[in-house]
Amino acid sequence: MQRRTATLEDVAREAGVSEQTVSRVLNKPEVVAERTRDKVIRAMQALHYVPNRSAQLLAGKSAPSIGLITASLTLHAPSQIAAAIKSHASAHELEVAIAMPATADYPSLQARLNEFRAQNIRGAIINLPLEGSIAEKLVSENPDICCLFLDISPETDVCCVRFDHMEGCGACDTHLWELGHREFGLLAGPESSVSARMRLSSWREALHRHGVRNAVTVFGDWSAASGWHKAFELLHQYPKISAIVVANDQMALGVLSALAQLNRTGRRAVSVTGYDDTADSLYFQPPLTTVAQDFNKLGKRAVELLIQQMAAPQMRIRELLPTRLVIRQSTWPYGGRDEDEKDDLLRQLKTLVEKL
């Protein structure tokens, strides 16, 4: 015989409270005393009670949700961050409403927050490179929605969790410097992007510490296609370049393709570094030296911190996550490829001699 599904009335009777109290525990647990809330939760667990979300939606209520405003999910990093946020939100029994505005200006972002408000969403993660003034205005104009930012400048006075750009960019420059490179090309992201400007500033500061002041800079749009075009532009401007530092892995893929097409090998070879350590970067040709950012950890911390912020809106949350340099085969000592080629030639000659 199939067991009858427990109802709201059953839970109320088991916990010794009213049905209204059970409903409050389901929809607004923060307004229920902790002792009463615990009694209701224990009753739900004992009866294997499952909330009827369909009925709640028909009654004009929504499942507990948070919002995510993100850059295009066609780009690797935003898509990986969004996947991590959805996964960890699900572990907290939260749905995620995703918005992808075409532009990152204030009116577009305010419109998305208004949409979230209409859905009774009171917390939003914003993964867009924003000017500090826009982020601060969003917070001041929307006090009823907790906003947590993932890609803003350090001096912006808002709640955020972000990666340490200075650490990652400095590691790239130092690695190439220690390999003997002195002629650098910098392929930054769009000049309009806050994160692109932060990475460029960090590269320049690190190179300045090493005494390099003549690095050539060009700007791409984060895509592999722009990396391909900008590699030609860099080498046309400054043929002596021996290392190109790139602001993300997708543009670095385009740079590697361009270098292969130009047959830049041996003494003419160019080292390349990327940024993000996307899943595909290990399988580029050659495998890409890049800066790893743990997107899963960022998604996890973003969800956890937003939940804390929603419980205590007065909290000031500012967390910096580490990065690390992953060294692969796209970087090598300056002029070192000639030695590799000599070794290959010697091995080939030795093989021929042995066959005689």
C-alpha positions as CSV (number, residue, x, y, z in Angstrom):
1,M,0.0,0.0,0.0
2,Q,1.4,3.4,-1.0
3,R,2.2,5.7,2.0
4,R,0.2,8.9,2.1
5,T,2.2,12.1,1.4
6,A,2.6,14.2,4.5
7,T,0.8,17.6,4.4
8,L,1.3,21.0,5.9
9,E,-1.4,20.1,8.5
10,D,0.5,16.9,9.4
11,V,3.7,18.8,10.1
12,A,1.8,21.4,12.2
13,R,0.2,18.7,14.3
14,E,3.5,16.9,14.7
15,A,5.4,20.1,15.8
16,G,2.5,21.4,17.9
17,V,2.3,24.7,16.0
18,S,-0.1,26.3,13.7
19,E,-0.1,25.7,9.9
20,Q,0.7,29.4,9.5
21,T,3.9,28.9,11.5
22,V,4.9,26.0,9.3
23,S,4.3,28.2,6.3
24,R,6.5,30.9,7.7
25,V,9.3,28.4,8.3
26,L,9.1,27.4,4.7
27,N,8.9,30.9,3.2
28,K,10.4,33.4,5.8
29,P,12.4,31.3,8.3
30,E,14.1,34.4,9.6
31,V,10.9,35.7,11.2
32,V,10.4,32.5,13.3
33,A,12.1,31.9,16.6
34,E,15.0,29.5,16.4
35,R,13.5,27.0,18.9
36,T,10.1,26.9,17.0
37,R,11.9,26.7,13.7
38,D,13.9,23.7,14.9
39,K,10.8,21.9,16.1
40,V,9.1,22.4,12.7
41,I,12.2,21.2,10.8
42,R,12.4,18.1,13.0
43,A,8.7,17.4,12.3
44,M,9.3,17.7,8.5
45,Q,12.2,15.3,8.7
46,A,10.3,12.8,10.8
47,L,7.3,12.9,8.3
48,H,9.5,13.1,5.2
49,Y,7.6,16.2,4.2
50,V,8.3,17.6,0.8
51,P,7.1,21.2,0.1
52,N,4.6,21.5,-2.7
53,R,6.5,24.1,-4.9
54,S,3.8,24.0,-7.6
55,A,1.2,25.1,-5.1
56,Q,3.5,27.8,-3.8
57,L,4.0,29.1,-7.3
58,L,0.3,29.1,-8.0
59,A,-0.2,31.1,-4.8
60,G,2.2,33.7,-6.1
61,K,5.3,32.5,-4.2
62,S,8.6,31.5,-5.7
63,A,11.2,28.9,-4.9
64,P,14.1,30.4,-2.9
65,S,16.4,32.0,-5.5
66,I,19.4,34.2,-6.0
67,G,20.3,36.2,-9.1
68,L,23.4,36.1,-11.2
69,I,24.2,39.0,-13.6
70,T,27.0,37.8,-15.8
71,A,29.0,38.4,-19.0
72,S,28.3,36.3,-22.0
73,L,28.4,32.6,-21.3
74,T,30.0,32.0,-24.7
75,L,33.2,33.0,-23.0
76,H,35.0,30.2,-21.0
77,A,35.6,32.0,-17.7
78,P,32.0,33.4,-17.2
79,S,30.5,30.0,-18.2
80,Q,32.6,28.1,-15.7
81,I,31.9,30.6,-12.9
82,A,28.1,30.4,-13.7
83,A,28.2,26.6,-13.6
84,A,30.0,26.7,-10.2
85,I,27.5,29.1,-8.8
86,K,24.5,27.0,-9.9
87,S,26.1,23.9,-8.5
88,H,26.8,25.3,-5.1
89,A,23.5,27.2,-4.9
90,S,21.8,23.9,-5.6
91,A,23.6,22.4,-2.6
92,H,21.9,25.1,-0.5
93,E,18.5,24.4,-2.2
94,L,18.6,27.7,-4.0
95,E,17.6,28.3,-7.6
96,V,19.7,30.7,-9.8
97,A,18.1,33.3,-12.1
98,I,20.6,34.3,-14.7
99,A,20.7,37.6,-16.6
100,M,23.2,38.6,-19.4
101,P,22.8,42.3,-20.2
102,A,24.2,43.4,-23.6
103,T,26.0,46.3,-21.9
104,A,27.4,46.9,-18.4
105,D,25.9,50.4,-17.9
106,Y,23.9,51.5,-14.9
107,P,20.4,51.5,-16.6
108,S,20.9,47.9,-18.0
109,L,22.0,46.6,-14.6
110,Q,19.3,48.4,-12.7
111,A,16.7,46.9,-15.1
112,R,18.0,43.4,-14.2
113,L,17.8,44.1,-10.5
114,N,14.2,45.3,-10.9
115,E,13.4,42.0,-12.7
116,F,15.0,40.1,-9.8
117,R,12.9,42.2,-7.3
118,A,9.7,41.3,-9.2
119,Q,10.7,37.6,-8.7
120,N,11.1,38.2,-4.9
121,I,14.9,37.7,-5.3
122,R,16.8,39.5,-2.5
123,G,20.4,38.6,-3.3
124,A,22.5,38.9,-6.5
125,I,26.0,38.0,-7.6
126,I,27.3,40.3,-10.3
127,N,30.1,38.9,-12.4
128,L,30.8,41.8,-14.8
129,P,33.8,44.1,-14.9
130,L,32.2,47.2,-13.5
131,E,33.4,50.7,-12.9
132,G,33.5,51.4,-9.2
133,S,31.0,54.3,-9.4
134,I,28.4,52.0,-11.1
135,A,28.8,49.3,-8.5
136,E,28.5,51.7,-5.6
137,K,25.4,53.3,-7.2
138,L,23.7,49.9,-7.6
139,V,24.3,49.2,-4.0
140,S,23.0,52.6,-2.7
141,E,19.9,52.6,-5.0
142,N,18.9,49.0,-4.1
143,P,19.2,48.6,-0.3
144,D,16.6,45.7,-0.4
145,I,18.8,43.5,-2.6
146,C,22.2,42.3,-1.4
147,C,24.8,42.6,-4.2
148,L,28.1,40.7,-4.2
149,F,30.6,41.7,-6.9
150,L,33.2,39.4,-8.5
151,D,35.1,41.7,-10.9
152,I,35.7,45.2,-9.6
153,S,38.7,47.3,-8.7
154,P,40.1,46.9,-5.2
155,E,39.2,50.4,-4.1
156,T,35.5,50.1,-4.8
157,D,33.5,50.3,-1.6
158,V,31.1,47.3,-2.1
159,C,30.9,43.7,-0.9
160,C,33.1,41.5,-3.2
161,V,35.0,38.3,-3.6
162,R,37.6,38.4,-6.3
163,F,41.0,37.0,-7.5
164,D,44.3,38.6,-6.8
165,H,45.3,40.0,-10.3
166,M,48.5,41.5,-9.0
167,E,49.8,38.1,-7.8
168,G,48.9,36.3,-11.1
169,C,50.2,39.0,-13.5
170,G,53.4,39.4,-11.5
171,A,54.1,35.6,-11.6
172,C,53.8,35.6,-15.5
173,D,56.3,38.5,-15.9
174,T,58.8,37.1,-13.4
175,H,58.6,33.6,-15.0
176,L,59.4,35.1,-18.4
177,W,62.1,37.4,-17.0
178,E,63.8,34.5,-15.3
179,L,63.8,32.6,-18.6
180,G,65.9,35.5,-20.1
181,H,63.2,37.4,-22.0
182,R,63.6,41.2,-22.3
183,E,61.4,42.2,-25.2
184,F,57.7,41.9,-24.3
185,G,54.4,42.3,-26.1
186,L,51.2,42.7,-24.0
187,L,47.9,41.7,-25.3
188,A,45.3,43.1,-23.0
189,G,41.5,42.7,-23.0
190,P,39.2,45.6,-24.1
191,E,40.1,49.0,-22.7
192,S,36.5,49.4,-21.5
193,S,37.0,46.4,-19.2
194,V,37.9,47.1,-15.6
195,S,39.5,43.6,-15.2
196,A,41.5,44.1,-18.4
197,R,42.9,47.4,-17.2
198,M,43.8,45.9,-13.8
199,R,45.7,43.0,-15.5
200,L,47.5,45.5,-17.8
201,S,48.4,47.8,-14.9
202,S,49.7,44.8,-12.9
203,W,51.9,43.6,-15.9
204,R,53.4,47.0,-16.4
205,E,54.1,47.4,-12.7
206,A,55.8,44.0,-12.5
207,L,57.8,44.6,-15.7
208,H,58.8,48.1,-14.3
209,R,60.2,46.4,-11.2
210,H,62.4,44.2,-13.6
211,G,63.6,47.3,-15.5
212,V,61.4,46.7,-18.6
213,R,59.9,50.0,-19.9
214,N,59.4,49.4,-23.6
215,A,56.7,46.6,-23.7
216,V,54.4,47.1,-26.7
217,T,50.6,47.0,-25.8
218,V,47.6,46.1,-28.0
219,F,44.0,45.5,-27.0
220,G,41.8,42.5,-28.0
221,D,38.2,41.6,-27.2
222,W,38.8,38.3,-25.3
223,S,38.2,36.1,-28.3
224,A,40.6,33.7,-30.0
225,A,40.0,35.6,-33.3
226,S,41.2,38.8,-31.8
227,G,44.3,37.0,-30.4
228,W,45.2,35.8,-33.9
229,H,44.8,39.3,-35.4
230,K,46.6,41.1,-32.6
231,A,49.6,38.7,-32.7
232,F,50.3,39.9,-36.3
233,E,49.9,43.5,-35.1
234,L,52.3,43.1,-32.3
235,L,55.0,41.4,-34.4
236,H,54.6,44.0,-37.1
237,Q,55.1,46.8,-34.6
238,Y,58.0,45.2,-32.8
239,P,59.6,42.2,-34.6
240,K,62.1,41.7,-31.7
241,I,59.4,40.5,-29.3
242,S,60.4,37.2,-27.7
243,A,57.4,36.9,-25.2
244,I,53.8,37.8,-25.4
245,V,51.7,38.1,-22.2
246,V,48.0,37.6,-22.9
247,A,45.0,38.6,-20.7
248,N,43.0,35.3,-21.2
249,D,43.4,31.8,-22.6
250,Q,41.1,32.3,-25.5
251,M,43.2,35.1,-27.0
252,A,46.3,33.2,-26.2
253,L,44.9,30.3,-28.4
254,G,44.7,32.8,-31.3
255,V,48.3,34.0,-30.6
256,L,49.6,30.4,-30.7
257,S,47.8,29.8,-34.0
258,A,49.3,32.9,-35.5
259,L,52.8,32.0,-34.4
260,A,52.4,28.6,-35.9
261,Q,51.3,30.1,-39.2
262,L,54.3,32.4,-39.2
263,N,56.6,29.4,-38.4
264,R,58.1,31.3,-35.4
265,T,60.4,28.4,-34.2
266,G,64.0,28.1,-33.3
267,R,65.8,31.4,-32.6
268,R,62.6,33.2,-33.8
269,A,60.3,31.4,-31.4
270,V,58.0,33.5,-29.1
271,S,57.0,32.4,-25.6
272,V,53.3,32.9,-24.7
273,T,51.4,33.0,-21.4
274,G,47.6,33.1,-20.9
275,Y,45.3,33.8,-18.0
276,D,42.4,31.8,-16.4
277,D,43.7,28.1,-17.0
278,T,40.5,27.1,-18.7
279,A,40.0,23.4,-19.2
280,D,41.1,23.4,-22.8
281,S,44.4,25.3,-22.2
282,L,46.2,22.0,-21.4
283,Y,45.4,20.8,-24.9
284,F,46.6,23.8,-26.9
285,Q,49.6,23.3,-29.2
286,P,51.8,23.7,-27.4
287,P,50.1,23.4,-24.0
288,L,49.7,26.8,-22.5
289,T,51.5,28.3,-19.6
290,T,48.8,30.3,-17.8
291,V,47.5,31.7,-14.5
292,A,45.1,29.4,-12.8
293,Q,42.0,30.8,-11.1
294,D,39.9,28.3,-9.2
295,F,36.5,29.1,-10.6
296,N,34.8,26.4,-8.6
297,K,36.1,27.9,-5.4
298,L,35.0,31.4,-6.6
299,G,31.5,30.1,-7.2
300,K,31.4,28.3,-3.9
301,R,32.6,31.3,-1.9
302,A,30.2,33.7,-3.8
303,V,27.2,31.6,-2.9
304,E,28.3,31.2,0.8
305,L,29.1,34.8,1.2
306,L,25.9,36.0,-0.4
307,I,23.9,33.8,1.9
308,Q,25.8,35.4,4.9
309,Q,25.2,38.8,3.5
310,M,21.5,38.2,3.0
311,A,21.2,37.1,6.7
312,A,23.2,40.1,7.9
313,P,23.0,42.9,5.3
314,Q,25.1,45.2,7.4
315,M,28.1,42.9,6.9
316,R,31.1,44.2,5.0
317,I,32.4,41.3,2.9
318,R,35.7,41.7,1.0
319,E,37.6,38.5,0.2
320,L,40.7,38.0,-2.0
321,L,41.3,34.5,-3.6
322,P,44.8,33.4,-4.6
323,T,46.0,32.6,-8.1
324,R,48.9,30.3,-9.2
325,L,51.1,30.1,-12.3
326,V,50.8,26.8,-14.2
327,I,54.0,26.3,-16.3
328,R,53.6,24.3,-19.5
329,Q,55.3,24.1,-22.9
330,S,54.4,27.5,-24.4
331,T,57.3,29.2,-22.5
332,W,61.0,28.4,-22.8
333,P,64.3,30.1,-22.2
334,Y,65.2,32.9,-24.5
335,G,67.0,31.4,-27.5
336,G,66.6,27.9,-25.9
337,R,64.8,26.4,-28.8
338,D,68.0,26.3,-30.8
339,E,69.5,24.0,-28.3
340,D,66.4,21.8,-28.5
341,E,66.7,21.6,-32.2
342,K,70.4,20.7,-32.0
343,D,69.6,17.9,-29.6
344,D,66.9,16.7,-32.0
345,L,69.4,16.8,-34.9
346,L,72.0,14.9,-32.9
347,R,69.4,12.2,-31.9
348,Q,68.4,11.8,-35.6
349,L,72.1,11.5,-36.7
350,K,72.7,8.9,-34.0
351,T,69.7,6.9,-35.1
352,L,71.0,7.0,-38.7
353,V,74.5,5.9,-37.7
354,E,73.1,3.0,-35.7
355,K,71.1,1.9,-38.8
356,L,74.3,1.8,-41.0
